[in-house]
Amino acid sequence: MNSPVPRRRSKRSQRAVLDAAAKLLKQRGYADITIDGIAATAKVGKTTIYRWWPTKASIFMELYAELASKVTPPPDSGSVATDLALLLKGTFKLYRETAAGLALSGIVAEAQSNATVSRTVRNDFAPSRRQIVANLLARGVERGEIPNDVDIDLVSEIVAGATWYCVLVGSAPLTDKHAIRLTERIISGVIPRAGLGTRKRAPTTVVLRKSRRILQKA
């Protein structure tokens, strides 16, 4: 006897659900959204939603991932500071202009009281976001800009933490200026000053000055 063929997700229904989630997020806020409300707005059945998204948070994680995919990791410019600043500028623009920031805030809030959501955020959602930064920093290590004994995973957590803190707490405006300022503070901690280290590297101030010139044209 042949095994049943798994159902494929309807692209139309998927698009309707994600669009409805984004619309309701801006209208009501995460806490007041229900699966019933998403189903009604998307004009799909609740069974359709639960077939592909086990929780409300899983819908918004997919929405966030879709929106975040629009921030393409910058190509290798030859400068880790420039690459990181461009990535943060794009990320801040995403939070300013789309529902990504609202989705992130809701997901993190629900993770504090829902063990299933917390586990998904910890094991899948957050690592996938950090990996983008880790890949960027790894290029800096390969070029000799960053010492090879720097904990890239830890630095990636610092970048993600600082970025998400701006969104979740509203500690600073999500501007290009703040993206560059944040980059400067992070890079100054991982690139040795002139005369330090066993390999010859450009001083931190030189690296950042060069990056500022490039970013002004970006």
Short mmCIF file of the C-alpha atoms (twelve columns), coordinates in Angstrom:
data_MODEL
# 
_entry.id   MODEL 
# 
loop_
_atom_site.group_PDB 
_atom_site.id 
_atom_site.type_symbol 
_atom_site.label_atom_id 
_atom_site.label_alt_id 
_atom_site.label_comp_id 
_atom_site.label_asym_id 
_atom_site.label_seq_id 
_atom_site.Cartn_x 
_atom_site.Cartn_y 
_atom_site.Cartn_z 
_atom_site.pdbx_PDB_model_num 
ATOM 1   C CA . MET A 1   0.000   0.000  0.000  1 
ATOM 2   C CA . ASN A 2   1.388   3.389  -0.975 1 
ATOM 3   C CA . SER A 3   2.001   6.000  1.722  1 
ATOM 4   C CA . PRO A 4   -0.208  9.092  1.519  1 
ATOM 5   C CA . VAL A 5   1.353   12.034 -0.265 1 
ATOM 6   C CA . PRO A 6   1.881   14.955 2.153  1 
ATOM 7   C CA . ARG A 7   -0.229  17.986 1.347  1 
ATOM 8   C CA . ARG A 8   1.616   20.928 -0.085 1 
ATOM 9   C CA . ARG A 9   1.016   24.320 1.426  1 
ATOM 10  C CA . SER A 10  -1.189  26.515 -0.745 1 
ATOM 11  C CA . LYS A 11  0.840   29.556 -1.759 1 
ATOM 12  C CA . ARG A 12  -2.342  31.602 -1.935 1 
ATOM 13  C CA . SER A 13  -3.339  30.663 1.610  1 
ATOM 14  C CA . GLN A 14  0.201   31.198 2.874  1 
ATOM 15  C CA . ARG A 15  0.297   34.684 1.370  1 
ATOM 16  C CA . ALA A 16  -3.165  35.513 2.729  1 
ATOM 17  C CA . VAL A 17  -2.239  34.401 6.259  1 
ATOM 18  C CA . LEU A 18  1.058   36.297 6.367  1 
ATOM 19  C CA . ASP A 19  -0.523  39.443 4.918  1 
ATOM 20  C CA . ALA A 20  -3.357  39.217 7.442  1 
ATOM 21  C CA . ALA A 21  -0.880  38.773 10.292 1 
ATOM 22  C CA . ALA A 22  1.081   41.857 9.222  1 
ATOM 23  C CA . LYS A 23  -2.109  43.914 8.840  1 
ATOM 24  C CA . LEU A 24  -3.470  42.954 12.254 1 
ATOM 25  C CA . LEU A 25  -0.091  43.514 13.868 1 
ATOM 26  C CA . LYS A 26  -0.148  47.157 12.810 1 
ATOM 27  C CA . GLN A 27  -3.834  47.586 13.697 1 
ATOM 28  C CA . ARG A 28  -4.075  45.805 17.054 1 
ATOM 29  C CA . GLY A 29  -0.643  44.832 18.311 1 
ATOM 30  C CA . TYR A 30  0.620   41.301 18.892 1 
ATOM 31  C CA . ALA A 31  -1.115  40.585 22.210 1 
ATOM 32  C CA . ASP A 32  -4.624  41.232 20.850 1 
ATOM 33  C CA . ILE A 33  -4.258  39.024 17.779 1 
ATOM 34  C CA . THR A 34  -5.870  35.579 17.760 1 
ATOM 35  C CA . ILE A 35  -5.791  32.698 15.308 1 
ATOM 36  C CA . ASP A 36  -9.514  33.295 14.790 1 
ATOM 37  C CA . GLY A 37  -8.800  36.886 13.834 1 
ATOM 38  C CA . ILE A 38  -6.049  35.933 11.406 1 
ATOM 39  C CA . ALA A 39  -8.276  33.272 9.809  1 
ATOM 40  C CA . ALA A 40  -11.139 35.721 9.387  1 
ATOM 41  C CA . THR A 41  -8.939  38.438 7.909  1 
ATOM 42  C CA . ALA A 42  -7.171  36.003 5.582  1 
ATOM 43  C CA . LYS A 43  -10.474 34.313 4.659  1 
ATOM 44  C CA . VAL A 44  -9.111  30.847 5.372  1 
ATOM 45  C CA . GLY A 45  -10.196 28.171 7.829  1 
ATOM 46  C CA . LYS A 46  -8.529  27.752 11.216 1 
ATOM 47  C CA . THR A 47  -7.688  24.177 10.247 1 
ATOM 48  C CA . THR A 48  -5.645  25.533 7.345  1 
ATOM 49  C CA . ILE A 49  -3.637  27.695 9.719  1 
ATOM 50  C CA . TYR A 50  -3.076  24.976 12.315 1 
ATOM 51  C CA . ARG A 51  -2.023  22.545 9.592  1 
ATOM 52  C CA . TRP A 52  1.051   24.653 8.851  1 
ATOM 53  C CA . TRP A 53  1.542   26.878 11.913 1 
ATOM 54  C CA . PRO A 54  1.174   25.180 15.314 1 
ATOM 55  C CA . THR A 55  1.182   28.470 17.243 1 
ATOM 56  C CA . LYS A 56  0.481   32.144 16.684 1 
ATOM 57  C CA . ALA A 57  4.157   32.836 17.278 1 
ATOM 58  C CA . SER A 58  5.160   30.484 14.453 1 
ATOM 59  C CA . ILE A 59  3.150   32.621 12.016 1 
ATOM 60  C CA . PHE A 60  4.982   35.743 13.105 1 
ATOM 61  C CA . MET A 61  8.375   34.021 13.036 1 
ATOM 62  C CA . GLU A 62  7.742   33.170 9.398  1 
ATOM 63  C CA . LEU A 63  6.538   36.709 8.737  1 
ATOM 64  C CA . TYR A 64  9.674   38.104 10.386 1 
ATOM 65  C CA . ALA A 65  11.941  35.768 8.409  1 
ATOM 66  C CA . GLU A 66  10.242  36.770 5.171  1 
ATOM 67  C CA . LEU A 67  10.606  40.487 5.915  1 
ATOM 68  C CA . ALA A 68  14.189  40.066 7.145  1 
ATOM 69  C CA . SER A 69  15.136  38.241 3.941  1 
ATOM 70  C CA . LYS A 70  14.767  41.597 2.184  1 
ATOM 71  C CA . VAL A 71  17.870  42.783 4.068  1 
ATOM 72  C CA . THR A 72  20.459  41.073 1.901  1 
ATOM 73  C CA . PRO A 73  23.794  40.570 3.674  1 
ATOM 74  C CA . PRO A 74  26.188  43.034 2.060  1 
ATOM 75  C CA . PRO A 75  28.804  41.748 -0.373 1 
ATOM 76  C CA . ASP A 76  32.388  41.572 0.812  1 
ATOM 77  C CA . SER A 77  33.575  45.179 0.634  1 
ATOM 78  C CA . GLY A 78  36.976  44.295 2.050  1 
ATOM 79  C CA . SER A 79  36.132  45.969 5.370  1 
ATOM 80  C CA . VAL A 80  34.296  44.236 8.190  1 
ATOM 81  C CA . ALA A 81  33.285  47.603 9.640  1 
ATOM 82  C CA . THR A 82  31.695  48.695 6.368  1 
ATOM 83  C CA . ASP A 83  29.908  45.369 5.918  1 
ATOM 84  C CA . LEU A 84  28.532  45.428 9.469  1 
ATOM 85  C CA . ALA A 85  27.380  49.044 9.223  1 
ATOM 86  C CA . LEU A 86  25.588  48.348 5.939  1 
ATOM 87  C CA . LEU A 87  23.882  45.323 7.482  1 
ATOM 88  C CA . LEU A 88  22.746  47.317 10.524 1 
ATOM 89  C CA . LYS A 89  21.549  50.211 8.358  1 
ATOM 90  C CA . GLY A 90  19.422  47.782 6.356  1 
ATOM 91  C CA . THR A 91  18.121  46.122 9.510  1 
ATOM 92  C CA . PHE A 92  17.115  49.421 11.105 1 
ATOM 93  C CA . LYS A 93  15.376  50.463 7.893  1 
ATOM 94  C CA . LEU A 94  13.464  47.168 7.980  1 
ATOM 95  C CA . TYR A 95  12.276  47.891 11.524 1 
ATOM 96  C CA . ARG A 96  11.293  51.456 10.609 1 
ATOM 97  C CA . GLU A 97  9.325   50.632 7.480  1 
ATOM 98  C CA . THR A 98  7.780   47.183 8.024  1 
ATOM 99  C CA . ALA A 99  6.035   45.119 10.686 1 
ATOM 100 C CA . ALA A 100 9.256   43.240 11.486 1 
ATOM 101 C CA . GLY A 101 9.940   45.177 14.689 1 
ATOM 102 C CA . LEU A 102 6.410   44.636 15.981 1 
ATOM 103 C CA . ALA A 103 6.661   40.934 15.151 1 
ATOM 104 C CA . LEU A 104 9.982   40.638 16.971 1 
ATOM 105 C CA . SER A 105 8.617   42.369 20.073 1 
ATOM 106 C CA . GLY A 106 5.590   40.070 20.180 1 
ATOM 107 C CA . ILE A 107 7.600   36.891 19.661 1 
ATOM 108 C CA . VAL A 108 10.081  37.759 22.403 1 
ATOM 109 C CA . ALA A 109 7.269   38.726 24.797 1 
ATOM 110 C CA . GLU A 110 5.398   35.463 24.249 1 
ATOM 111 C CA . ALA A 111 8.602   33.463 24.673 1 
ATOM 112 C CA . GLN A 112 8.755   34.639 28.295 1 
ATOM 113 C CA . SER A 113 5.570   32.767 29.228 1 
ATOM 114 C CA . ASN A 114 5.285   30.019 26.617 1 
ATOM 115 C CA . ALA A 115 7.819   27.200 26.922 1 
ATOM 116 C CA . THR A 116 7.248   25.962 23.370 1 
ATOM 117 C CA . VAL A 117 7.783   29.399 21.854 1 
ATOM 118 C CA . SER A 118 10.782  29.997 24.123 1 
ATOM 119 C CA . ARG A 119 12.421  26.776 22.938 1 
ATOM 120 C CA . THR A 120 11.824  27.636 19.276 1 
ATOM 121 C CA . VAL A 121 13.235  31.137 19.717 1 
ATOM 122 C CA . ARG A 122 16.293  29.819 21.559 1 
ATOM 123 C CA . ASN A 123 17.047  26.863 19.274 1 
ATOM 124 C CA . ASP A 124 15.978  28.092 15.837 1 
ATOM 125 C CA . PHE A 125 14.832  31.683 15.509 1 
ATOM 126 C CA . ALA A 126 17.647  33.545 17.304 1 
ATOM 127 C CA . PRO A 127 20.528  31.372 15.984 1 
ATOM 128 C CA . SER A 128 19.373  31.871 12.394 1 
ATOM 129 C CA . ARG A 129 19.573  35.651 12.841 1 
ATOM 130 C CA . ARG A 130 22.982  35.535 14.587 1 
ATOM 131 C CA . GLN A 131 24.483  33.357 11.867 1 
ATOM 132 C CA . ILE A 132 24.199  36.177 9.339  1 
ATOM 133 C CA . VAL A 133 26.450  38.344 11.509 1 
ATOM 134 C CA . ALA A 134 28.793  35.425 12.274 1 
ATOM 135 C CA . ASN A 135 29.377  34.834 8.563  1 
ATOM 136 C CA . LEU A 136 30.186  38.508 8.070  1 
ATOM 137 C CA . LEU A 137 32.655  38.527 10.974 1 
ATOM 138 C CA . ALA A 138 34.270  35.305 9.783  1 
ATOM 139 C CA . ARG A 139 35.282  37.114 6.583  1 
ATOM 140 C CA . GLY A 140 37.029  39.685 8.759  1 
ATOM 141 C CA . VAL A 141 38.955  36.913 10.475 1 
ATOM 142 C CA . GLU A 142 39.982  35.434 7.116  1 
ATOM 143 C CA . ARG A 143 41.300  38.837 5.983  1 
ATOM 144 C CA . GLY A 144 43.215  39.348 9.207  1 
ATOM 145 C CA . GLU A 145 41.128  42.324 10.340 1 
ATOM 146 C CA . ILE A 146 39.870  40.435 13.378 1 
ATOM 147 C CA . PRO A 147 42.195  38.246 15.490 1 
ATOM 148 C CA . ASN A 148 41.501  34.552 14.985 1 
ATOM 149 C CA . ASP A 149 41.118  34.043 18.730 1 
ATOM 150 C CA . VAL A 150 38.075  36.351 18.928 1 
ATOM 151 C CA . ASP A 151 34.888  34.482 19.849 1 
ATOM 152 C CA . ILE A 152 32.818  35.169 16.724 1 
ATOM 153 C CA . ASP A 153 29.677  33.603 18.204 1 
ATOM 154 C CA . LEU A 154 29.905  35.847 21.259 1 
ATOM 155 C CA . VAL A 155 30.406  38.973 19.137 1 
ATOM 156 C CA . SER A 156 27.417  37.928 17.025 1 
ATOM 157 C CA . GLU A 157 25.321  37.725 20.189 1 
ATOM 158 C CA . ILE A 158 26.488  41.209 21.175 1 
ATOM 159 C CA . VAL A 159 25.478  42.611 17.774 1 
ATOM 160 C CA . ALA A 160 22.083  40.896 17.861 1 
ATOM 161 C CA . GLY A 161 21.533  41.920 21.478 1 
ATOM 162 C CA . ALA A 162 22.363  45.564 20.835 1 
ATOM 163 C CA . THR A 163 20.156  45.652 17.739 1 
ATOM 164 C CA . TRP A 164 17.182  43.943 19.335 1 
ATOM 165 C CA . TYR A 165 17.534  46.107 22.460 1 
ATOM 166 C CA . CYS A 166 16.970  49.204 20.306 1 
ATOM 167 C CA . VAL A 167 13.746  47.658 19.012 1 
ATOM 168 C CA . LEU A 168 12.408  46.106 22.207 1 
ATOM 169 C CA . VAL A 169 13.228  48.971 24.570 1 
ATOM 170 C CA . GLY A 170 13.402  51.913 22.181 1 
ATOM 171 C CA . SER A 171 16.755  52.895 23.649 1 
ATOM 172 C CA . ALA A 172 17.914  54.718 20.524 1 
ATOM 173 C CA . PRO A 173 16.475  55.919 17.206 1 
ATOM 174 C CA . LEU A 174 16.704  53.368 14.398 1 
ATOM 175 C CA . THR A 175 18.695  55.670 12.128 1 
ATOM 176 C CA . ASP A 176 21.656  55.262 9.801  1 
ATOM 177 C CA . LYS A 177 23.654  57.447 12.162 1 
ATOM 178 C CA . HIS A 178 23.009  55.128 15.091 1 
ATOM 179 C CA . ALA A 179 23.815  52.060 12.955 1 
ATOM 180 C CA . ILE A 180 27.248  53.511 12.193 1 
ATOM 181 C CA . ARG A 181 27.759  54.580 15.807 1 
ATOM 182 C CA . LEU A 182 26.870  51.087 17.018 1 
ATOM 183 C CA . THR A 183 29.233  49.556 14.468 1 
ATOM 184 C CA . GLU A 184 32.091  51.768 15.641 1 
ATOM 185 C CA . ARG A 185 31.640  50.728 19.261 1 
ATOM 186 C CA . ILE A 186 31.503  47.022 18.401 1 
ATOM 187 C CA . ILE A 187 34.414  47.073 15.970 1 
ATOM 188 C CA . SER A 188 36.596  49.036 18.383 1 
ATOM 189 C CA . GLY A 189 36.278  46.094 20.757 1 
ATOM 190 C CA . VAL A 190 37.360  43.397 18.311 1 
ATOM 191 C CA . ILE A 191 39.993  45.126 16.130 1 
ATOM 192 C CA . PRO A 192 43.278  45.718 17.981 1 
ATOM 193 C CA . ARG A 193 44.710  49.184 18.304 1 
ATOM 194 C CA . ALA A 194 47.942  50.017 16.508 1 
ATOM 195 C CA . GLY A 195 50.897  48.161 17.958 1 
ATOM 196 C CA . LEU A 196 48.855  45.386 19.549 1 
ATOM 197 C CA . GLY A 197 48.724  41.781 18.439 1 
ATOM 198 C CA . THR A 198 51.247  39.661 16.606 1 
ATOM 199 C CA . ARG A 199 50.018  40.461 13.096 1 
ATOM 200 C CA . LYS A 200 50.216  43.840 11.445 1 
ATOM 201 C CA . ARG A 201 46.767  45.384 11.176 1 
ATOM 202 C CA . ALA A 202 45.399  48.796 10.405 1 
ATOM 203 C CA . PRO A 203 44.534  50.796 13.551 1 
ATOM 204 C CA . THR A 204 40.870  50.794 14.499 1 
ATOM 205 C CA . THR A 205 40.515  54.510 13.752 1 
ATOM 206 C CA . VAL A 206 41.908  54.026 10.242 1 
ATOM 207 C CA . VAL A 207 39.516  51.148 9.523  1 
ATOM 208 C CA . LEU A 208 36.517  53.139 10.742 1 
ATOM 209 C CA . ARG A 209 37.544  56.316 8.928  1 
ATOM 210 C CA . LYS A 210 37.759  54.401 5.666  1 
ATOM 211 C CA . SER A 211 34.376  52.808 6.366  1 
ATOM 212 C CA . ARG A 212 32.721  56.160 7.021  1 
ATOM 213 C CA . ARG A 213 33.840  57.419 3.620  1 
ATOM 214 C CA . ILE A 214 32.361  54.360 1.938  1 
ATOM 215 C CA . LEU A 215 29.118  54.570 3.927  1 
ATOM 216 C CA . GLN A 216 28.564  58.212 3.047  1 
ATOM 217 C CA . LYS A 217 28.294  57.097 -0.569 1 
ATOM 218 C CA . ALA A 218 26.064  54.066 0.194  1 
# 
